[in-house]
Amino acid sequence: MSIYVGNLSYQVTEEDLKKAFAEYGTVGPVQLPTDRETGRPRGFAFVEMEKEADETKAIEGLDGAEWMGRDLRVNKAKPKEDRSSGSSHGGGGDRNRY
């Protein structure tokens, strides 16, 4: 299972996240999404922990904690939604249609 980490500093690196979460157990892959246009981090990440018990400890220990000048939001990541279904959320994909 993956952990969602939100409200991150834009200066954070994958290595910073690995070090912070290593205090709670063995850290797996870390994903730090970046903006397609600017290449700048988007302010959130996904962290994999080896054991579910370590994941729970990390969430309890880091959610709401002040880190790098920001109050973190840390919780279990929700499964990625299927964007191909006919959602009524208006994705804006046809902006340049006319």
Secondary structure, DSSP 4 states (H G I P E B T S, - for coil): -EEEEES--TT--HHHHHHHHHTTS-EEEEE--B-TTT--B-SEEEEEESSHHHHHHHHHHHTT-EETTEE-EEEEPPPPP-TTS--SS---TTTT--
